[in-house]
Amino acid sequence: MLDEAERAVGTLLREQLPTGTTIRTEPPSDTWYGEHQEGESVGLFLHLVRESQSTGAIQGWSEERDPGGRVVRRTAAERHYELCYLVTAWASGYERELCLLGCVLRAVAHHPVLPMAMLTGTLLEASGPVALAIGQGDAPSAAPEIWSALGLRPRTFLDLVVTAPVAPVAVTEFAGPPVTLDLAVDATTPGNGGPARAATPDPASPSSASPSSATASSVTASSVTARSRRRARITEGAVDGATRGEAG
């Protein structure tokens, strides 16, 4: 996005600058104009990138749903960034440099928004415009220390701020449609205990030799046997990606 914005701004400035003027995007140097340099130059140096704090910025998400109401696409709001350029002019004299800076100022005044024909790549994909402004009194981008950092004496410059949107990537991978699974478990239990077992006769007991007693004991164990059935229902892949379990 940074290279696309720089090319678009350069295209706009070339339409306003005198023929033959060179636009240079590297850090400015006092060797740009001298005995061994031919022609005039305008420096377009990107020295700062920061997120826009505009109160009109949109927050949150937008969602697209299918006919059944399920979310199929979720997109975050566009983010906007301020690209801060140090614009300098390099010519044979100070008055000529002011003339070049005046051409840049006129170009921005006539085009506060970059024309769509000059945008390429991701700048075309974004829905927001690419805005241009010279200087922002409440938030200046070029600090006085920038000249010493570049090894230059202070000179006249323009503080060009390009506000460009970044198109977000849409999220399209979500949980699938709801699926219900029924799980059934059969258990044979005597009351609240485990499986029924026939009583074991005690040899020392007088009644152990009685067939009728053993039969009665077996019948009693069978009569208290209860068959219960438990069912569990699990729902996966709910609309919002949640998983729910129910038992009954």
C-alpha positions in Angstrom: 0.0 0.0 0.0 2.9 2.4 0.8 4.4 2.1 -2.7 1.0 2.4 -4.4 0.3 5.6 -2.5 3.7 7.1 -3.3 3.3 6.3 -7.0 -0.2 7.9 -7.1 1.1 11.1 -5.4 4.0 11.3 -7.7 1.7 11.0 -10.7 -0.4 13.9 -9.4 2.6 16.1 -8.7 4.2 15.5 -12.2 1.1 17.1 -13.8 1.7 20.3 -11.9 5.5 20.6 -11.8 7.5 22.1 -14.6 8.6 19.6 -17.3 11.9 17.9 -16.5 11.5 18.2 -12.7 12.7 15.0 -11.0 10.7 13.6 -8.0 13.0 11.8 -5.6 11.7 9.6 -2.8 14.9 8.8 -0.9 16.1 10.9 2.2 17.0 14.3 0.9 20.7 15.3 0.5 22.5 18.6 -0.1 24.1 16.9 -3.1 20.8 16.9 -5.0 21.6 20.2 -6.7 25.1 21.4 -7.4 27.8 21.6 -10.0 27.4 17.9 -11.0 23.6 17.9 -11.0 21.4 18.8 -13.9 17.8 19.8 -13.6 15.6 20.6 -10.6 14.3 18.1 -8.0 11.4 17.8 -5.6 11.9 15.5 -2.6 9.0 13.4 -1.5 10.4 11.6 1.6 8.1 9.4 3.7 9.4 9.8 7.2 6.4 8.8 9.4 3.4 6.5 9.3 0.7 6.6 11.9 -2.9 5.4 12.3 -5.5 8.1 11.7 -7.3 9.3 14.8 -10.2 10.8 12.8 -13.5 10.8 14.7 -15.3 9.6 11.6 -13.5 6.3 11.5 -15.8 3.3 11.5 -15.4 0.6 14.2 -16.6 -2.9 14.6 -17.6 -5.6 12.1 -20.0 -6.1 9.2 -21.6 -9.4 8.6 -23.2 -11.2 5.6 -25.8 -14.0 6.2 -27.2 -16.7 4.0 -31.0 -17.2 3.6 -31.0 -19.4 6.6 -29.6 -16.7 8.8 -26.1 -18.2 9.2 -23.1 -15.9 9.1 -21.1 -16.6 5.9 -18.8 -13.6 5.8 -17.5 -11.2 8.5 -15.4 -8.2 7.6 -13.7 -5.7 9.9 -14.0 -2.0 9.3 -11.3 -0.3 7.2 -8.4 1.2 9.0 -6.9 4.5 7.8 -3.3 5.5 8.1 -1.6 8.9 7.7 1.5 8.8 5.5 3.6 11.8 6.3 6.0 13.2 3.6 8.7 15.8 3.9 8.5 17.7 0.7 11.5 19.8 -0.3 12.6 21.6 -3.4 16.1 21.7 -4.9 17.0 24.3 -7.5 19.5 27.0 -8.4 18.0 29.6 -6.1 15.7 30.1 -3.2 13.0 31.8 -5.3 13.0 28.9 -7.8 12.6 26.4 -4.9 9.6 28.4 -3.6 8.1 28.1 -7.1 8.4 24.3 -7.1 6.9 24.1 -3.6 4.1 26.4 -4.8 3.3 23.9 -7.6 3.0 21.1 -5.0 0.8 23.2 -2.9 -1.5 24.0 -5.8 -1.7 20.4 -6.8 -3.0 19.4 -3.3 -5.3 22.4 -3.1 -7.0 21.4 -6.4 -7.1 17.7 -5.6 -7.9 17.1 -1.9 -8.7 13.5 -2.9 -6.6 11.5 -5.3 -8.5 10.8 -8.5 -9.5 7.1 -8.9 -7.7 6.9 -12.2 -4.4 7.3 -10.3 -5.1 4.5 -7.8 -3.8 1.0 -8.2 -3.8 -2.3 -6.3 -5.1 -2.4 -2.8 -6.0 1.3 -2.9 -8.6 0.4 -5.5 -9.9 -2.4 -3.4 -10.6 -0.2 -0.4 -13.9 1.7 -0.3 -12.5 4.9 1.3 -10.9 7.8 -0.6 -7.2 8.7 -0.5 -7.1 12.2 1.0 -4.3 14.8 0.7 -3.6 17.7 3.1 -0.7 20.1 3.7 0.1 20.5 7.3 -2.0 19.7 10.3 -1.6 22.2 13.1 -3.0 19.9 15.8 -0.6 17.1 14.9 2.5 18.2 13.0 4.4 15.3 11.6 7.8 16.9 10.9 9.8 17.6 14.1 12.6 20.2 14.1 15.1 17.4 14.9 14.5 15.9 11.5 17.0 18.2 9.9 19.8 17.2 12.2 18.9 13.6 11.8 19.3 14.0 8.0 22.5 16.0 8.3 20.9 19.1 6.7 20.5 22.7 7.5 16.8 23.7 8.0 15.1 24.7 4.8 11.6 25.6 3.6 9.4 22.5 3.2 5.9 21.3 3.0 4.3 18.8 5.5 2.3 16.6 3.1 -0.1 14.1 4.8 -1.8 11.4 2.7 -4.6 9.5 4.5 -5.0 6.1 2.9 -7.4 3.2 3.8 -6.3 -0.4 4.1 -8.9 -2.9 2.9 -9.4 -5.7 5.6 -9.3 -9.4 4.8 -12.8 -10.9 5.1 -13.3 -14.0 7.4 -15.2 -16.7 5.7 -14.4 -19.8 7.7 -17.0 -20.5 10.3 -18.5 -23.5 12.1 -20.7 -25.7 9.8 -24.5 -26.0 10.1 -25.9 -27.6 13.3 -25.7 -31.4 13.5 -27.6 -33.4 16.0 -26.4 -36.8 17.3 -28.6 -39.1 19.4 -26.8 -41.5 21.7 -28.7 -44.2 23.6 -27.4 -46.4 26.4 -29.3 -49.5 27.8 -28.6 -50.6 31.4 -30.2 -53.5 33.3 -30.1 -52.7 37.0 -31.6 -54.2 40.2 -33.1 -51.0 41.7 -30.2 -48.6 41.9 -27.4 -51.2 41.9 -25.7 -53.3 39.3 -26.9 -56.4 37.3 -29.0 -58.9 39.2 -27.3 -62.0 40.4 -29.1 -65.1 41.8 -28.5 -65.8 45.5 -25.8 -68.3 46.3 -27.1 -71.1 48.6 -25.5 -71.4 52.1 -24.5 -75.1 52.7 -24.9 -74.6 56.4 -28.4 -73.3 56.1 -31.2 -75.8 56.6 -33.1 -74.2 53.7 -30.1 -74.6 51.3 -31.2 -78.2 50.4 -34.7 -77.0 49.6 -35.3 -76.6 45.8 -38.4 -74.5 46.4 -36.3 -72.0 48.5 -33.6 -71.6 45.7 -36.4 -71.1 43.2 -38.1 -68.5 45.3 -34.8 -66.6 45.8 -34.2 -66.5 42.0 -37.7 -65.2 41.4 -37.2 -62.5 43.9 -34.0 -61.3 42.3 -35.7 -61.2 38.9 -38.7 -59.3 40.2 -36.5 -56.3 41.4 -34.6 -56.1 38.2 -35.4 -52.8 36.3 -34.5 -51.9 32.8 -33.7 -48.3 32.2 -32.8 -46.4 29.1 -30.9 -43.1 29.0 -30.6 -40.9 26.0 -28.1 -38.1 25.3 -28.4 -35.5 22.6 -25.4 -33.5 21.4 -25.7 -30.6 19.0 -22.5 -29.6 17.2 -21.8 -26.7 14.8 -24.3 -24.2 16.0 -24.8 -21.0 14.1 -22.4 -19.1 16.3 -19.9 -22.0 16.6 -21.1 -23.1 20.1 -21.5 -26.8 21.1 -24.5 -27.8 23.4 -25.2 -31.1 25.1 -28.5 -32.3 26.6 -29.1 -35.5 28.5 -32.5 -37.1 29.4 
